[in-house]
Amino acid sequence: MVKKRVRRQFDAAFKVEAVRRMEERQAVKIPLATITRDLDVRPEQLRMWADQVAAERGSRTRAIGRRMAEVASKRLVAQRQGDGPRPGRANARPSSVTERT
């Protein structure tokens, strides 16, 4: 009787750790085949996880960038309306910047 192959399930923590190890080892020129053999996964699978991790990193970066832009925009509007932070020691600009008209 032929034994049915059981499909393995990997949690997100394992995938992220595998990608981290792959990046570390590739930095010192270890071949992907060696890395995947050590992790007992297929090279295509590890590449796919690396793409997913990179996409997640990118979406986080874009989200952080959008959030920073929103905060900066709100601060600018508040300053223009006179409700923003008053120039003090921490916020003071050089006189050459504030005297432009």
Number of C-alpha atoms within 10 A of each C-alpha: 3 4 5 6 6 6 6 6 6 8 7 11 9 10 18 16 11 19 21 14 14 21 16 12 15 13 10 8 9 13 12 18 12 13 20 18 11 9 14 9 14 13 16 11 12 20 15 13 17 19 13 15 17 13 12 12 12 12 12 12 12 12 12 12 12 12 12 12 12 12 12 12 12 13 15 15 13 13 13 10 9 10 11 13 11 11 9 8 7 7 9 11 12 8 8 7 9 9 8 6 4
